[in-house]
Amino acid sequence: MLARLINSRLPASLAGAALDLLLPPRCNNCDVELSGVQAGLLLCPDCRRLLGPEVWHCCRGCGARQPEELSGAKQCAWCRGGRFGFDKVVPLGAYWGGLRKSILRMKQSAGDRLSMTMGRLYTSLRGGLIEALNPDLVVPIPMHWRRRIVRGTNSATILAEQVASYLRVPLVEPALVRRRKTLPQADLPPSKRFRNVRGVFRSPAGYSLLRDARVLLMDDVLTTGATCSEAAKSLKTAGAKAVFVAVLGRAEGTHP
């Protein structure tokens, strides 16, 4: 009510200043009060440093962290010998500590605002890398409709909206459909994850937007790469020329 009254009576610049004075913006991750300079991303400086390293030295093929001198190699010890359906992975950081906690909060129904903020953080830090891939469209990893009802949100879709807006390309959710409900990947050992998602995705045959398209596939976490690989294969079968993966957390070690 107060915000509506201020917006209706004052010019936009003054209204924004008045609202910031009366209702100061807060960090969407830790809830600390923000100054006007910090308010654009809605993350405090501490959370910004915690959640996203300025540079992520990684394997070009699977996005796993690598020493700087090995960064950019096409394959690494994590993915050597693997046959992934995607062509490249661009992670924000390691699925560990603060980033892991934030991603888990994003999966809850009250996590949509945090998902939007994390999408903006991703584009502010990795925007140049994904722009260089020249994607034609963005596709989120879909969630089975039953799980979507239970969870109340799909963070991958919210992230994809932010990324597509930044790139100024279409967000195309119908390009990828989850055909059946599967066991949560996090509940399975790595050896069973590829089998769990085999054939789970479908892309409409003859979908015109996919023909010869460079697709940016969006998800929140990548561990073995099984889910994104299976999705990429489906997109390529439907006509996509290349599929790249944008992901917040690159999981390693024993933390799925």
N, C-alpha and C positions, 0 to 999 in steps of 0.2 A: 504494500500500500504506500509506504513512504517513498520507495524507489520510483513508483509510478507517478506520484505527485511531483517529485523533483524533476523527473524527465519531462513532464508536461509543462512545467513552468520556466525552465531554464534552457539556454542554448546547450548543445551537446557537450562542448568542452567544459562549461561550468558545471553541468549536471554530473559529469564523470568525476570532477574534482570534489564536488559536494558529497557524492556517494562514497568516494574513497575515504573522506574525512569521517562521515557518520558510520559507514559500514566498511571498515578497512578490509581489503582483500587478504585472503589467507592462503598459505601453501596447501595445495591439494594433496600433498603427501604427508606432511607432519603437522599441518594446521597452525604453524606459526604465522603471526601477522606479517604482512609484506609491505614494503614501501612502494611508492608509485613506480619507481624505476624497475623494481623486480616483478611487478604485477602482470606483465604481458604473458609470460609463460606459466604463471601461477605456481612457481616452484621457488623456494628459498635457495640462496647460494649453496648452503650445505647439501640440500637434497639434489641439486643439480650436479654437484661434484660426485655425490654418492651414487647416483643412478646412471650416469652416462659419462664414460671417459671421453676426452676430446678425440683421442685416436685409439683405434682398436686394431692392433697388428694381428692379422689372422690369415688362415689358409683361404685362398680364393675359391676353392671348390666347396668346402663345407662350413667355413666361417669359424673354425676352432682357433683359439688363441695360439699364436706362434711368436717366437723371438723376432725382434725387428728385422734381423738379417735374413730370416726365412719368410717374412711376411710377403704375401702375394703369390706364393707358390701354388701351382694348380692343384696339387694333392699333398696330404700330410699323413702322419702316422695314424690319425683318426679315421681318415677316409680312403687311404690307399687300398686299391683293389675293390672298392665299393662301386656299385653301378647306380648312381643317383639319377633320378629323372630330371632334376633341376640343373641349371648351368652355373649358378653362383649364389652365394649367401652373403648378405650384408647385415651383421648383427649390431645391436647397440652396445652390448657388453656381456659379461659373464652372468649366468643364471646362478647368482650366489649373493649372500648377504642382503643388502638393502634392495637391490633390484629384484631379487627373488621374492622378498616379502611384498613388494609393491605389485608384482605380477600376480601373486596369489590373491591380493586384495581386489585387483581388477576383475577377477573371475567371479566376484560376488555381485549381487544385484545392486548394491550401493556403490560399486566401483566405477561407474560410467564416467564421472568427472575426472577421476584419476586416469582412466584409459585415454580420454581426450588429451589430457596434459602430457601423457607419455608419448602419444602420437606426435604432438608438437615438439617434444624434446627430441624424438627420433629424427624428425625432419631438420631440426636446427643443427644437429650434430652429424647426421649421415645423409642429409639432403643432396649434397654434391655428388656423393657416390651413387645414389640411386638415379639421379638425373643423368649421369654419364652412361647409364644402361639404356637410355632412350626407350622406356616402356611406353606401350600404347594404351595400356589399361591396368587397373589394379583389381585383384580378386582376393577376397579373404578366405581362409580355410573355414568351410562351413561346419556348423554344429548340427547334430541330429535334432530334429524338432522336439523330441521328448526331453532331451537334455536341456535344450534351450528353454523350455517351459519351466523345468525344475530350477535352473540357474537364474533365469530372468534376464540374461544378457549374454552377448558374445563379444568378448573384448577384441577379438581379431577383426570383427566388422567395424568397430569404433576406431581402431587403429588405422584400418584401411581407408576409412572416410577422411581422416586427417592427412594421410599420405597422398591420396588421390587429389584432394584439394590443393595440397602443396605443389604437386606435379602438373596440375591442371589437365588431368586425363580422366576418363570415365571410371567410376567404380562399378564393376559388373558382377554382382552377386549371383545372378542366374547362370553364370558360366561354369559353376561347379556345384554339384549337388551331392550330399552324403546319402548314399542309398540305404544304409542300414546302421543300426546302433551297434557300436563296438565296445569292448572293454576299455576303460581308460588306459591310455598308454603308460601313465605313471605307475599303474599297478602291475605292470608286466616287466620281466627282465628284458634287457636289450635284444636277446636272441629271439624273442617271440613277437617283437613289435612289428616287424615287416609283415609277418604272417597275419597279424591281427587286422591290419588295414588293407590287405591285398584285395583289390577290386571294390573297395568301399566307396570310391568316388565315381561320379559320372558327369561328363560334359556333353551338352546337347550336340548331336551330330549335325554338321552343316551350319553351326552357329556363326553367322557372318563376322561378328566382331573378333572371333578367335582366328580367323583365317590369316595365316602368316603374321600373327601378332606377336609382339614382345610383351610378355605378361609379367607383372610384378605380383608375386604371391605373398600375402601378408599373414603372419601368425605371431603369437606371443612368445613361444619357446620352441627351440629346436634342440633335440638331444641326439638320437640316432639318425635323424633325418627321414625316418620311415614315412611319417604322415605327409610331409611336404613332397617327398619323392613320388609317392603314389598319386598325389594330387597333380603334380607336374606331368606325370605320364598320361593322365587322363586329359589334361589340357592339350598336350601335344598330339594325342590321338585325334582330338577334335579339330586340329589344324594349327595350333600355336607354333610359332617358329622357335621361340626360346622362352624359358621360364626362369626367372630369378626370384630369390626368396629374401624378403625383408622381415627381420625378426628382432624382438627386443632382447631376449635372453638366449645365449648359447650355452647350453648345459654341458658340463664335463664331469668326469670322475663318477662318483657314486650318487650324485644328486640329479635325479631325473627331472 
